[in-house]
Amino acid sequence: MLNIVLFGPPGAGKGTQSTRLKEKYDLVHISTGDVFRALDPESELGKLAKSYSDKGNLVPDEVTIKILESEVTKHPDAKGVIYDGFPRTTAQAEALDEFLSEKGTSVAVMLSLVVPEDELKRRLISRAQTSGRKDDADPQIIQNRIDTYNNSTAPVADYYRAQGKLKEIDGVGTIDEITERIYSALEVYH
């Protein structure tokens, strides 16, 4: 089973690249952002998740982990999973390892898309104009999301680096150039 953690700050291109990885390797794509946005807004879990994400903050680990585990179990015959936007904390990474271990598998690689902050801001503002995502339009929320990533999420890379599973990918260039860099990084797994 090929389990990939696709990692990078907001606007790095995780969603775009996930779609390509999903198609090429026949993987299940689980985006915590998409899962949170798809929650019933009137449900207790939906309201809780929204109260955090609307401010650009991370949803607490225990809530995120429960949601993710329920998503993974919907795909028992998957050839692998792309985890997009998860784990976002070391505690989530540890919980993912434990969960996958119980299923007799593990994370194969963390692909970390590296993109300068000014490029991220430009991409997010552009995405807001085409997607209608309000969280991408407000410069203050954008900055908070980037700061939250740098302070809370970026240390997860060290967790996978210590396991020898981190592969940093230059996330600047055309979509095709970035995709080719990712495919090259994954050659050893196929």
Residue, then its C-alpha position, 0 to 999 in steps of 0.5 A: m500500500l502506497n501511503i503518501v503524506l502530501f505536505g506544504p503550506p496553504g497555496a503550495g499546490k497540494g490539491t492540484q498535485s493530489t489529483r494527478l497522483k490519484e490518477k497516475y497511481d490509482l490512490v484514494h485522495i483524502s483532503t482534510g480541508d475538503v472533508f471539513r468543508a463537506l461536513d454538515p454545517e448544522s452537525e456538532l462536528g461541522k460547527l466545531a470544525k468550522s469555528y476553528s477553520d473560519k479563523g484560519n486555525l487548526v481543528p484540534d487533533e482528536v477531532t481531526i483524527k476521528i474524521l480522518e480514520s472514518e474517511v480511510t475506513k470507507h476505502p478498505d481496498a485502496k492501493g494507497v492513500i494521499y493524505d493532503g493536509f494531514p497530519r498537521t501536528t506531530a501528535q497527528a503524525e504519531a496517531l496516523d502511524e499507529f492507525l496505519s500500523e494496526k492496518g499492517t501498513s505505514v506512511a511510505v513518504m512525505l512529499s513536502l512542496v516548498v514555496p516562498e511565502d510571497e508566491l503563496k500569498r499571490r496564489l491564494i488571492s488568485r485562487a479566491q478570485t476563481s474558487g470563491r473560497k473566502d478564506d483565500a481572499d482576506p490577507q489577514i486570514i491568509q497570513n494567519r494560515i501561513d503563520t499557523y503552518n510555520n509554527s504548528t505544522a512545519p515541525v511535522a516535516d522533522y518527524y518524517r525527516a527523522q524516519g528518513k521519509l521526507k522528500e522536499i519538492d521545489g513547488v515553484g514552476t509550472i504545474d507540469e514541472i512540479t508534477e514531474r519532480i513529484y513523479s521522480a521522487l516516487e520512482v523508488y516506490h514503484 
